[in-house]
Amino acid sequence: MRKSFEGLYGLVRDQLGLDPLSGHLCIFCNKERNRLKILFWDGSGLWVCAKRLEKGRFSWPLESSEQGRVRLNHEELALLLGGIELCRTQRKNWYRKEELISKKVEEKAGV
């Protein structure tokens, strides 16, 4: 958890293969899961936010790929930061238009 702006920017770009300037929140957690950092581009600059738990651990979601990426929506992020285990919650089968996010990122990247 020693990395700051440039180090986290490089991890997002090189290790995760994502655009750090896409506007997505990129969240990093330490091995003990008691600290996390968030890298965020707001359109004019990068934000790095950090949280350290005095007691307990974050209930980090299971990784769905070999790159270590997990996609969370804003509700799941709020649950994670609030100390609620995501694996014990269940999502309703509602209609969600998630492909628009990918299309917007591709348009910004010129793909």
Secondary structure as UniProt FT lines:
FT   HELIX           5..10
FT   HELIX           11..15
FT   TURN            20..21
FT   STRAND          26..29
FT   TURN            31..32
FT   STRAND          35..41
FT   STRAND          46..52
FT   TURN            66..67
FT   HELIX           74..81
FT   TURN            82..83
FT   HELIX           86..88
FT   HELIX           99..109
//
